[in-house]
Amino acid sequence: MTSTPRRDRIQRALDHLREGTTEEFASVVPFGPEQYRDPEIARRERDLVFGRVPSIVAHGSEIAAAGDVLTVRMPRNLVRVERQDDGSAQVFVEVGGRRGPALPTQERHGLVWMVDAVGVPIDVADWLGPEVDAILAGYGLEDLRAIRSEGFDEPANWKLMQDAFTDNYHIQYAHPNTAGKHVHTNVQVVEDFGRHARMLSPRKKIDRWLEEDAGDRDLGRYVIDGHFLLPNSTLLRQPDDHFELLTFRPHPSDPAWCRMEMRLLVPSVEASGLTQEKWQATWDKNWEILLAVLHQEDFPLLRSAQIGLASASAGGMLLGRNEVVNQIFHRELQGLLDV
Ligand SMILES: [Fe+2]
């Protein structure tokens, strides 16, 4: 499909709010629990997904200067993400503090992408497809800074975590006093681009335009645009055009653990027009709120979900028709595993 202008997607969100509806997938789909605990499925995911297709390993600003190095635990390899003397980014296998073999690497839209296996071709534009490549190009992510980034090792399968950050149905239940106050639950406008998806969530402040005609007014500040980037990232465009990037990686051997990374991508001090102090304070506060919600609200639920799935007689589950982006994620992941 071609991408839909934001104005039209916002109108669709307003229609859903007026009608009490949301977007729906064709059917409910059974899933789990084996894919959250089976070591053989986990191995296939590491090899057939992360060892074959591009995924995001860093924002370019994290290795800004030649010689900068970032060490990252990928599903198949411990890697060094390096800024080379010629300005390019290159990922190597880390072998005892030194460079091992080079891994397929490409920097595009300000993000460093890699395939976690030696000798595999990489073409990020092709992987994204023309619509998503153009959408990301329009954001100027290469001009932003990763002002904060942090990784968390969590006792939950990476897909449980990825699911929680594409889903809009849990907001009022998991986050009643934080995000649930500001963002509508169970109303998403979804574009299915085949592999990847964009999902628009309306904020509650948009409600004043349910009755009143907004005319030519840009209602962009009343929505959050999410992007699910197969296989393992969610990129959130917040109303003031800063971005949050959430990435979920399988543990190298244990299906019950994963590594999550969170990055806050913001305009530089100069581009923001703020003083250095105000800029720092704004993003420090923003980051503290993100961390609090993550640790106090999302992580406890996800840990207990993983414990439940480990029970021998845990039954299967159903992906609801309203969980459209989760349906796309599981559909596409299955496609990569069915070879
Ligand atoms: Fe959440």
Boltz pocket constraint, residues with backbone or C-beta under 6 A from the ligand:
constraints:
  - pocket:
      binder: B
      contacts: [[A, 164], [A, 170], [A, 174], [A, 175], [A, 298]]
      max_distance: 6.0
